[in-house]
Amino acid sequence: MGVFFDEPAYPVIDKAPRFWQTVGNFSWKDWATFAGTSAACYPFGWAVGVGPKVPKQSAIMGAMIGGLGGFMLAYQQSAGRLMGMFPNDKEVELGLAKK
């Protein structure tokens, strides 16, 4: 686990969230980020693959790389909310914050 040099600005729900807890905390914006980057990178991959005549393979690889990047961004946002580094009003309202 990393070292934080700043104090959390919001209530801490879990200072070291596990993988499935973080994924389970994904909001609709996190899922949209994940799906949107995958969808946006597919045509980019297609365009890159037209020159070497491998557009389908390139498009699929572009979507996979975009999906991985989108997942990592969504995971970072979700973990940040759980650790109190990003606004987490919804999680606090649900009573997930530790007293």
C-alpha positions as CSV (number, residue, x, y, z in Angstrom):
1,M,0.0,0.0,0.0
2,G,1.2,3.5,-0.8
3,V,2.0,6.3,1.7
4,F,-0.3,9.3,1.9
5,F,1.3,12.6,2.7
6,D,-2.0,14.4,2.9
7,E,-4.8,13.9,5.4
8,P,-8.1,12.7,3.9
9,A,-10.4,15.7,3.3
10,Y,-13.5,13.6,3.6
11,P,-14.8,10.9,5.9
12,V,-12.7,7.7,5.7
13,I,-14.8,4.6,4.9
14,D,-11.8,2.1,4.6
15,K,-8.2,3.2,4.6
16,A,-7.1,0.1,2.7
17,P,-10.0,-1.1,0.6
18,R,-9.8,-4.6,-1.0
19,F,-10.3,-5.2,-4.7
20,W,-13.9,-6.5,-4.6
21,Q,-15.0,-3.8,-2.1
22,T,-13.6,-1.1,-4.5
23,V,-15.3,-2.6,-7.6
24,G,-18.5,-3.0,-5.6
25,N,-18.4,0.7,-4.8
26,F,-18.3,1.7,-8.5
27,S,-20.9,4.4,-9.2
28,W,-22.7,4.8,-12.5
29,K,-20.0,7.4,-13.5
30,D,-17.3,4.8,-12.9
31,W,-19.1,2.3,-15.1
32,A,-19.6,4.9,-17.7
33,T,-15.9,5.8,-17.7
34,F,-15.0,2.1,-18.1
35,A,-17.5,1.5,-20.9
36,G,-16.9,4.9,-22.6
37,T,-13.2,4.5,-22.9
38,S,-13.6,1.1,-24.4
39,A,-16.1,2.3,-26.9
40,A,-14.1,5.4,-27.8
41,C,-10.9,3.5,-28.4
42,Y,-12.5,0.9,-30.7
43,P,-12.8,3.3,-33.7
44,F,-9.3,4.8,-32.9
45,G,-7.9,1.3,-33.1
46,W,-9.7,0.7,-36.4
47,A,-8.3,3.9,-37.9
48,V,-4.7,3.0,-36.8
49,G,-5.1,-0.5,-38.3
50,V,-6.3,0.6,-41.8
51,G,-2.8,1.3,-43.1
52,P,-1.3,-2.1,-42.3
53,K,-4.5,-3.8,-43.3
54,V,-5.4,-5.2,-39.9
55,P,-8.3,-2.9,-38.8
56,K,-10.4,-5.5,-37.0
57,Q,-7.5,-6.8,-34.9
58,S,-6.3,-3.3,-34.2
59,A,-9.8,-2.2,-33.2
60,I,-10.2,-5.0,-30.8
61,M,-6.8,-4.3,-29.2
62,G,-7.6,-0.6,-29.0
63,A,-10.9,-1.4,-27.2
64,M,-9.0,-3.7,-24.8
65,I,-6.4,-1.1,-24.0
66,G,-9.0,1.6,-23.6
67,G,-11.1,-0.7,-21.4
68,L,-8.1,-1.4,-19.2
69,G,-7.3,2.3,-18.9
70,G,-11.0,3.1,-18.1
71,F,-11.1,0.4,-15.5
72,M,-8.0,1.7,-13.8
73,L,-9.4,5.3,-13.8
74,A,-12.7,4.1,-12.4
75,Y,-10.9,2.0,-9.8
76,Q,-8.8,5.0,-8.7
77,Q,-11.9,7.1,-8.3
78,S,-13.8,4.4,-6.3
79,A,-10.8,3.7,-4.0
80,G,-10.3,7.4,-3.5
81,R,-13.9,7.8,-2.3
82,L,-13.5,4.9,0.1
83,M,-10.2,6.3,1.4
84,G,-11.6,9.8,1.9
85,M,-9.5,11.4,-0.8
86,F,-12.4,12.3,-3.1
87,P,-16.0,13.5,-2.2
88,N,-17.9,10.6,-0.9
89,D,-21.3,12.0,0.1
90,K,-23.3,9.0,-1.3
91,E,-21.2,6.5,0.7
92,V,-21.5,8.5,3.9
93,E,-25.3,8.7,3.4
94,L,-25.4,4.9,3.1
95,G,-23.7,4.7,6.5
96,L,-20.5,3.1,5.2
97,A,-18.2,5.6,7.1
98,K,-16.5,4.2,10.1
99,K,-17.3,6.1,13.3
